[in-house]
Amino acid sequence: MNDYDIVILGGGPGGYVAAIRAAQLGKRIALVEKEKLGGTCLHKGCIPSKTLLRSAELYETMKRSSSFGIRVHGIELDYSNVLARKDAIVERLESGVRFLMKKNKIDVYEGMGMIANTAITSDRNGVIEVKSSGIAEGEPPISIGYRDLIVATGSRPRRIPGLPVNERIMSSDEALAMESVPASVVIVGGGVIGVEWASMLNDFGAQVTIVEAADRIVPTEDEDLSRELARLFTKRRIKTLTGAMLLPGSVLADDGGVVLQVSRGSKIETLMADRMLVSVGRAANIEGFGLERTAARIEQGVIAVDRSMRTNDPHVYAIGDVVGGLQLAHVASHEGVVAAESICGLDAHSPEAVSVPKCIYSRPELASVGLSEQAAVESGHSVKIGKFSFKAIGKALVLGDSDGFVKVVADEKTGDVLGVHMIGPHVTDFIGEASLAQLVKATSMHIGRMIHPHPTLSEIIGEAMLEADNLALGM
């Protein structure tokens, strides 16, 4: 049996980053992955979906190229090549992760890892049994010992009870495998994944309807962002039904498409489409690998951890989607570093949710960090608001994309930046400035007085900060 200082279950952005950081700190590491290195983010989430979104954005831009003084004839979508580009990017990034494992001398075990019910010895606190496809039937699994274990098993699309998954009724996993763009689609769930797919499929030419149970789409964002996205989606003829509940027993799917019913108050509406995409959140992968053989505790469907990512079992840590909270790749990576450093005796803690930047890659993009206006008021702050439109930003006009705004929420007494909320072109690329402002506890005046290069989109942050103090220059 090979014994390791740390064994990590799961090779996604949480697991492989934890492995690298622990290796940097001198630990002997094993990483166990049952599918492919990179996890959901690389193979079924962030990277493939954003690659498709970029193709959709470019396709839409080319269709309006005449507004840039360029006449193009015969624009045609070649979806098979769109998918080929996606696969090539994923493959390239996966090879990069493999290189990092080799560079950092991390042993990778390909197969399903199970926590074994094995006696503790002086050299180890537990054992993982790895059953890989390369092991012949009847042969015992490979056993590896650990002093500490990091569980990074991720999540999967949440299913609606009683609703099948097939060619017509999909989660985001199956949607990525579509060989063509459907003529029409109903998306159940208007959160992050739902609005990204709605934007993408609309740009590819599909008729899209969103069904959202809350009273607004992207309900976890600031209300002003939700309203603006809904307005712009309506402008693009994306139909949005809010306060609407799917009636699961009403769903019928056959070769002709999908028919379903939704209730809105006392009214029931029938919808028809080629396909239905279910996007109602993600469930933590806590089953099937022997977690019950440890002292780790499950609370509300996720693994309970402290701020060092330690479970109730002193030698078992958990990170990423499997611990709930903000199920984001960059959060998982940060938690992976925290877990590795905590095991190595360093003082490391998981981030407060309020300090984590959130990004939505629809068209337009959304990005935010900190408290919404409503949350700030409910927390007892007296707030001042700075809001500035992209229509007054020269670079946005140059790009031909000037919808949206940046909204700053600051404390009226201290000027401290409490939250920044953006909707517009490329806002995911400069939300980092707002995150830094929160980290260093900057005031709106600090950021407003910064010199922002001209012409850039980032100028809007400075203007919105100045606007909070009624000092915007209107550049």
C-alpha positions as CSV (number, residue, x, y, z in Angstrom):
1,M,0.0,0.0,0.0
2,N,1.2,3.5,-0.9
3,D,0.8,6.0,2.0
4,Y,0.4,9.7,1.5
5,D,0.3,12.8,3.6
6,I,-2.9,13.9,1.9
7,V,-5.3,12.1,-0.4
8,I,-7.8,14.2,-2.4
9,L,-11.1,12.8,-3.7
10,G,-12.0,14.8,-6.8
11,G,-9.9,16.5,-9.5
12,G,-11.9,19.7,-10.2
13,P,-10.7,23.2,-9.6
14,G,-11.0,22.7,-5.8
15,G,-9.2,19.3,-5.7
16,Y,-6.3,20.0,-8.1
17,V,-5.6,23.4,-6.7
18,A,-5.5,21.9,-3.2
19,A,-3.1,19.2,-4.4
20,I,-0.8,21.8,-5.9
21,R,-0.7,24.0,-2.8
22,A,-0.1,21.0,-0.5
23,A,2.7,19.8,-2.8
24,Q,4.3,23.3,-2.6
25,L,4.2,22.9,1.1
26,G,6.2,19.7,0.9
27,K,3.5,17.1,1.3
28,R,3.2,13.8,-0.6
29,I,-0.1,14.0,-2.4
30,A,-2.4,11.6,-4.2
31,L,-5.4,12.8,-6.3
32,V,-8.3,10.5,-7.1
33,E,-10.6,11.3,-10.0
34,K,-13.3,9.0,-11.4
35,E,-13.8,10.9,-14.7
36,K,-11.5,13.6,-16.1
37,L,-9.1,16.0,-14.4
38,G,-10.7,19.5,-14.3
39,G,-14.1,18.3,-13.0
40,T,-17.4,19.8,-13.8
41,C,-16.0,23.3,-14.3
42,L,-13.7,22.2,-17.2
43,H,-15.9,19.5,-18.8
44,K,-19.5,20.3,-18.0
45,G,-19.7,23.9,-16.7
46,C,-17.6,27.0,-16.8
47,I,-15.3,26.4,-19.8
48,P,-17.6,24.6,-22.3
49,S,-20.5,26.9,-21.6
50,K,-18.5,30.1,-21.9
51,T,-16.9,28.8,-25.1
52,L,-20.4,28.4,-26.6
53,L,-21.5,31.8,-25.3
54,R,-18.5,33.4,-27.1
55,S,-19.5,31.7,-30.3
56,A,-23.1,32.9,-29.8
57,E,-21.9,36.5,-29.1
58,L,-19.7,36.6,-32.2
59,Y,-22.6,35.2,-34.3
60,E,-24.9,37.9,-33.1
61,T,-22.3,40.6,-33.6
62,M,-21.7,39.4,-37.2
63,K,-25.4,39.6,-38.0
64,R,-25.3,43.3,-37.1
65,S,-21.9,44.0,-38.7
66,S,-23.4,46.7,-41.0
67,S,-23.7,49.0,-37.9
68,F,-19.9,48.9,-37.8
69,G,-19.7,49.8,-41.5
70,I,-19.0,46.2,-42.6
71,R,-21.3,44.4,-45.0
72,V,-21.2,40.6,-44.8
73,H,-23.3,38.3,-46.9
74,G,-24.2,34.7,-46.3
75,I,-23.5,34.4,-42.5
76,E,-24.2,30.8,-41.5
77,L,-23.9,29.0,-38.2
78,D,-21.9,25.8,-38.3
79,Y,-22.8,24.3,-35.0
80,S,-20.7,21.2,-35.5
81,N,-17.6,23.4,-35.6
82,V,-18.8,25.4,-32.6
83,L,-18.8,22.1,-30.7
84,A,-15.4,21.1,-32.1
85,R,-13.9,24.4,-30.9
86,K,-15.4,23.8,-27.5
87,D,-13.9,20.3,-27.3
88,A,-10.5,21.5,-28.4
89,I,-10.4,24.2,-25.7
90,V,-11.4,21.7,-23.0
91,E,-8.8,19.2,-24.2
92,R,-6.1,21.8,-24.2
93,L,-6.9,22.9,-20.6
94,E,-7.2,19.3,-19.4
95,S,-3.7,18.6,-20.7
96,G,-2.6,21.7,-18.8
97,V,-3.9,20.3,-15.6
98,R,-2.2,17.0,-16.2
99,F,1.1,18.8,-16.7
100,L,0.6,20.6,-13.4
101,M,0.1,17.3,-11.6
102,K,3.3,15.9,-13.1
103,K,5.2,19.1,-12.5
104,N,4.3,19.1,-8.8
105,K,4.9,15.3,-8.4
106,I,1.3,14.6,-7.6
107,D,0.2,11.0,-8.1
108,V,-3.1,10.8,-10.0
109,Y,-5.3,7.7,-9.6
110,E,-8.0,7.4,-12.2
111,G,-11.0,5.6,-10.8
112,M,-13.7,5.6,-8.2
113,G,-12.3,6.3,-4.7
114,M,-14.0,4.7,-1.7
115,I,-13.3,5.5,1.9
116,A,-12.5,2.0,3.4
117,N,-13.5,0.8,6.8
118,T,-9.8,0.1,7.7
119,A,-8.1,0.2,11.1
120,I,-6.0,3.3,11.8
121,T,-2.2,2.7,12.1
122,S,0.7,4.8,13.2
123,D,1.3,5.7,9.6
124,R,-2.2,6.6,8.4
125,N,-5.6,7.8,9.6
126,G,-7.6,6.1,6.8
127,V,-7.5,4.3,3.5
128,I,-9.0,5.0,0.1
129,E,-9.7,2.0,-2.2
130,V,-9.6,3.0,-5.9
131,K,-11.5,0.9,-8.4
132,S,-10.4,1.9,-11.9
133,S,-11.6,0.7,-15.3
134,G,-8.1,-0.8,-15.8
135,I,-8.6,-3.3,-13.0
136,A,-9.8,-6.7,-14.2
137,E,-13.0,-8.2,-12.8
138,G,-12.4,-9.9,-9.5
139,E,-9.1,-8.1,-8.9
140,P,-8.9,-6.1,-5.6
141,P,-8.9,-2.3,-5.8
142,I,-5.8,-0.3,-5.3
143,S,-5.4,0.8,-1.7
144,I,-3.8,4.1,-0.7
145,G,-3.4,5.4,2.9
146,Y,-3.8,9.0,4.1
147,R,-3.0,11.0,7.1
148,D,-5.5,13.7,6.0
149,L,-8.3,13.5,3.4
150,I,-9.8,16.3,1.4
151,V,-13.2,15.6,-0.1
152,A,-13.7,17.6,-3.3
153,T,-16.4,15.6,-5.0
154,G,-18.4,18.5,-6.4
155,S,-22.0,18.6,-7.4
156,R,-24.5,17.6,-10.1
157,P,-27.5,19.2,-11.7
158,R,-30.5,19.1,-9.3
159,R,-33.4,17.0,-10.7
160,I,-37.1,17.7,-10.4
161,P,-38.7,14.6,-8.7
162,G,-40.8,12.6,-11.2
163,L,-39.4,14.4,-14.2
164,P,-37.3,12.2,-16.6
165,V,-34.1,13.2,-18.4
166,N,-34.0,12.3,-22.0
167,E,-33.4,13.8,-25.5
168,R,-36.2,16.3,-25.0
169,I,-35.9,17.1,-21.3
170,M,-32.3,18.1,-20.4
171,S,-30.1,19.4,-17.7
172,S,-27.1,21.6,-18.6
173,D,-25.0,18.4,-18.8
174,E,-27.2,17.0,-21.7
175,A,-27.6,20.5,-23.3
176,L,-23.8,20.6,-23.8
177,A,-24.1,17.5,-25.9
178,M,-26.8,18.8,-28.2
179,E,-25.7,18.3,-31.8
180,S,-27.9,21.2,-33.1
181,V,-29.6,24.3,-31.9
182,P,-33.3,23.6,-31.2
183,A,-35.9,25.9,-32.8
184,S,-37.4,26.6,-29.4
185,V,-36.7,25.8,-25.8
186,V,-38.3,26.3,-22.4
187,I,-35.8,26.9,-19.6
188,V,-37.1,26.0,-16.1
189,G,-35.1,28.2,-13.7
190,G,-34.0,31.8,-14.2
191,G,-30.8,31.7,-12.1
192,V,-27.2,31.9,-13.3
193,I,-27.2,28.8,-15.5
194,G,-30.7,29.4,-16.8
195,V,-30.1,33.0,-18.1
196,E,-26.7,32.0,-19.6
197,W,-28.4,29.3,-21.7
198,A,-31.3,31.6,-22.5
199,S,-28.9,34.2,-23.8
200,M,-26.8,31.7,-25.7
201,L,-29.6,29.9,-27.4
202,N,-31.4,33.1,-28.3
203,D,-28.2,34.4,-30.0
204,F,-28.0,31.1,-31.9
205,G,-31.5,31.7,-33.2
206,A,-33.8,29.7,-30.8
207,Q,-37.1,30.9,-29.4
208,V,-36.6,31.0,-25.6
209,T,-39.0,31.0,-22.7
210,I,-37.8,31.2,-19.1
211,V,-39.9,29.9,-16.3
212,E,-38.8,31.2,-12.9
213,A,-40.6,30.5,-9.5
214,A,-39.3,33.8,-7.9
215,D,-40.7,37.2,-8.7
216,R,-37.7,38.1,-10.8
217,I,-34.9,36.4,-12.8
218,V,-31.4,36.1,-11.1
219,P,-33.1,36.6,-7.8
220,T,-29.9,36.5,-5.8
221,E,-28.6,39.6,-7.5
222,D,-29.4,43.3,-6.8
223,E,-33.0,44.1,-7.9
224,D,-31.8,46.8,-10.3
225,L,-29.7,44.2,-12.1
226,S,-32.6,41.8,-12.3
227,R,-34.9,44.4,-13.8
228,E,-32.3,45.6,-16.4
229,L,-31.6,42.0,-17.5
230,A,-35.3,41.3,-17.8
231,R,-35.8,44.5,-19.9
232,L,-33.0,43.6,-22.2
233,F,-34.1,40.0,-22.6
234,T,-37.6,41.2,-23.5
235,K,-36.0,43.5,-26.1
236,R,-34.4,40.4,-27.5
237,R,-37.7,38.6,-27.5
238,I,-36.8,36.2,-24.7
239,K,-40.0,35.5,-22.9
240,T,-39.8,35.5,-19.1
241,L,-42.4,34.1,-16.9
242,T,-41.7,35.0,-13.2
243,G,-43.7,33.8,-10.2
244,A,-44.3,30.7,-12.3
245,M,-44.2,27.1,-11.1
246,L,-43.8,24.0,-13.3
247,L,-46.4,21.4,-12.9
248,P,-44.2,18.2,-13.2
249,G,-47.1,15.9,-13.9
250,S,-48.1,18.0,-16.9
251,V,-44.9,17.4,-18.8
252,L,-45.3,15.4,-22.0
253,A,-42.3,14.7,-24.3
254,D,-42.3,12.8,-27.6
255,D,-40.7,13.0,-31.0
256,G,-42.7,16.2,-31.7
257,G,-41.3,18.1,-28.7
258,V,-42.3,19.0,-25.2
259,V,-45.6,20.2,-23.8
260,L,-45.8,21.5,-20.2
261,Q,-48.0,23.5,-17.9
262,V,-47.0,26.2,-15.5
263,S,-49.1,27.9,-12.8
264,R,-48.9,31.7,-12.2
265,G,-51.1,32.6,-9.3
266,S,-54.6,31.2,-10.1
267,K,-53.8,30.8,-13.9
268,I,-52.4,27.8,-15.7
269,E,-50.4,28.4,-18.9
270,T,-49.5,25.7,-21.5
271,L,-46.1,25.9,-23.2
272,M,-44.8,24.0,-26.1
273,A,-41.2,23.7,-27.3
274,D,-38.7,21.5,-29.1
275,R,-36.8,20.9,-25.8
276,M,-36.9,21.7,-22.1
277,L,-33.8,22.6,-20.1
278,V,-34.1,22.2,-16.3
279,S,-31.9,24.5,-14.4
280,V,-33.0,24.5,-10.8
281,G,-29.6,24.4,-9.0
282,R,-27.0,21.8,-8.1
283,A,-26.9,19.0,-5.6
284,A,-23.8,18.1,-3.6
285,N,-22.1,14.7,-4.4
286,I,-22.1,13.3,-0.9
287,E,-23.2,9.7,-1.6
288,G,-21.4,6.6,-2.9
289,F,-17.9,7.0,-1.6
290,G,-18.1,6.0,2.0
291,L,-18.3,9.3,3.8
292,E,-20.5,7.7,6.4
293,R,-17.3,5.8,7.5
294,T,-15.9,9.0,8.9
295,A,-17.1,11.4,11.6
296,A,-18.0,14.0,9.0
297,R,-21.5,15.4,9.4
298,I,-24.1,16.2,6.7
299,E,-26.3,19.3,7.2
300,Q,-29.0,20.2,4.8
301,G,-27.6,18.1,2.0
302,V,-23.9,19.3,2.2
303,I,-20.9,18.5,4.3
304,A,-20.6,20.7,7.4
305,V,-17.1,22.4,7.8
306,D,-15.6,25.1,9.8
307,R,-13.7,28.1,8.3
308,S,-10.6,26.0,8.0
309,M,-12.6,23.5,5.8
310,R,-12.3,20.9,8.5
311,T,-15.3,18.5,9.1
312,N,-16.2,16.9,12.4
313,D,-13.6,14.3,11.7
314,P,-10.2,16.0,12.5
315,H,-8.5,14.3,9.5
316,V,-11.2,14.9,6.9
317,Y,-11.6,18.2,5.1
318,A,-14.2,19.2,2.5
319,I,-14.2,22.0,-0.1
320,G,-16.1,23.3,-3.1
321,D,-19.7,22.6,-4.2
322,V,-19.9,19.6,-1.7
323,V,-19.9,22.1,1.2
324,G,-22.7,24.3,-0.3
325,G,-22.5,28.1,-0.1
326,L,-21.5,29.8,-3.3
327,Q,-21.0,27.0,-5.7
328,L,-18.4,28.7,-7.8
329,A,-15.1,27.4,-9.3
330,H,-13.0,30.2,-7.9
331,V,-14.5,29.6,-4.4
332,A,-13.6,25.9,-4.6
333,S,-10.0,26.8,-5.6
334,H,-9.7,29.3,-2.7
335,E,-11.1,26.7,-0.3
336,G,-8.6,24.2,-1.7
337,V,-5.8,26.5,-0.7
338,V,-7.3,27.0,2.7
339,A,-7.7,23.3,3.3
340,A,-4.1,22.5,2.2
341,E,-2.7,25.3,4.3
342,S,-4.8,24.4,7.4
343,I,-3.5,20.8,7.2
344,C,0.0,22.1,7.1
345,G,-0.5,24.2,10.2
346,L,-0.9,27.6,8.6
347,D,-3.6,30.0,9.7
348,A,-6.0,30.0,6.8
349,H,-9.8,30.6,6.6
350,S,-12.5,30.4,3.9
351,P,-13.7,33.7,2.5
352,E,-16.9,35.4,3.7
353,A,-19.6,35.0,1.1
354,V,-20.0,38.8,0.9
355,S,-16.4,39.2,-0.3
356,V,-16.7,36.7,-3.2
357,P,-17.2,38.2,-6.7
358,K,-20.0,36.6,-8.7
359,C,-20.2,36.6,-12.5
360,I,-22.9,35.7,-15.0
361,Y,-21.8,35.4,-18.7
362,S,-25.1,36.2,-20.4
363,R,-25.4,39.0,-22.9
364,P,-25.1,41.5,-21.2
365,E,-22.8,40.2,-18.6
366,L,-23.5,40.6,-14.8
367,A,-21.0,40.8,-12.0
368,S,-21.3,41.7,-8.4
369,V,-19.5,41.7,-5.0
370,G,-20.7,42.6,-1.6
371,L,-24.1,43.6,-0.4
372,S,-27.1,44.6,-2.5
373,E,-28.9,47.8,-1.7
374,Q,-31.7,45.9,0.0
375,A,-29.3,43.7,2.0
376,A,-27.2,46.7,3.1
377,V,-30.3,48.5,4.4
378,E,-31.5,45.3,6.1
379,S,-28.1,45.1,7.8
380,G,-28.6,48.5,9.4
381,H,-26.6,50.6,7.0
382,S,-27.7,54.1,6.0
383,V,-26.6,53.9,2.3
384,K,-25.8,56.2,-0.6
385,I,-26.0,55.0,-4.2
386,G,-23.9,55.8,-7.2
387,K,-25.2,54.7,-10.5
388,F,-23.6,55.3,-13.9
389,S,-24.7,54.2,-17.4
390,F,-22.5,52.6,-20.1
391,K,-24.2,55.0,-22.6
392,A,-21.8,57.7,-21.3
393,I,-18.7,55.6,-21.6
394,G,-16.8,56.1,-24.9
395,K,-15.3,52.6,-25.0
396,A,-18.8,51.1,-24.7
397,L,-19.9,53.1,-27.7
398,V,-16.8,52.1,-29.6
399,L,-17.7,48.4,-29.0
400,G,-21.3,49.0,-30.1
401,D,-22.4,47.7,-26.7
402,S,-23.7,50.4,-24.3
403,D,-26.6,48.8,-22.5
404,G,-26.3,48.5,-18.7
405,F,-24.8,50.3,-15.8
406,V,-22.6,50.1,-12.7
407,K,-24.2,50.6,-9.3
408,V,-22.3,51.3,-6.1
409,V,-23.7,50.8,-2.6
410,A,-21.7,52.7,0.0
411,D,-22.2,53.5,3.7
412,E,-23.5,57.1,3.9
413,K,-21.5,57.9,7.1
414,T,-18.2,56.3,6.4
415,G,-18.1,56.1,2.6
416,D,-17.1,52.4,2.8
417,V,-17.9,50.5,-0.3
418,L,-20.5,47.9,0.7
419,G,-21.3,46.4,-2.7
420,V,-20.8,46.9,-6.4
421,H,-23.2,45.6,-9.0
422,M,-22.6,45.7,-12.7
423,I,-24.5,44.8,-15.9
424,G,-23.0,45.5,-19.3
425,P,-20.1,44.7,-21.6
426,H,-17.2,42.7,-20.2
427,V,-18.1,43.5,-16.6
428,T,-16.9,40.1,-15.5
429,D,-13.4,41.2,-16.5
430,F,-13.2,44.2,-14.1
431,I,-15.2,43.1,-11.1
432,G,-11.8,42.4,-9.6
433,E,-11.3,46.1,-8.9
434,A,-14.5,46.2,-6.8
435,S,-13.3,43.0,-5.0
436,L,-10.1,44.7,-4.1
437,A,-12.0,47.7,-2.9
438,Q,-13.9,45.5,-0.5
439,L,-10.7,43.6,0.7
440,V,-8.8,46.8,1.6
441,K,-12.0,48.5,3.0
442,A,-11.8,51.4,0.5
443,T,-14.3,54.2,0.4
444,S,-16.2,55.3,-2.7
445,M,-14.0,58.4,-2.7
446,H,-10.8,56.3,-2.8
447,I,-11.9,54.4,-5.9
448,G,-13.5,57.5,-7.5
449,R,-10.2,59.4,-7.2
450,M,-8.2,56.6,-8.8
451,I,-7.0,57.4,-12.3
452,H,-8.8,55.0,-14.7
453,P,-7.3,54.8,-18.2
454,H,-9.2,56.3,-21.1
455,P,-10.9,55.1,-23.1
456,T,-11.7,51.9,-21.2
457,L,-14.8,50.3,-19.9
458,S,-13.3,50.4,-16.4
459,E,-13.8,54.2,-16.3
460,I,-17.4,53.5,-15.3
461,I,-16.3,52.2,-11.9
462,G,-14.7,55.5,-11.1
463,E,-17.7,57.5,-12.3
464,A,-20.2,55.3,-10.3
465,M,-18.0,55.8,-7.2
466,L,-17.9,59.5,-7.7
467,E,-21.7,59.6,-8.4
468,A,-22.2,58.1,-4.9
469,D,-20.8,61.4,-3.6
470,N,-22.5,63.5,-6.3
471,L,-19.2,64.2,-8.0
472,A,-19.5,62.3,-11.2
473,L,-17.7,64.0,-14.1
474,G,-19.8,62.4,-16.9
475,M,-16.8,61.4,-19.0
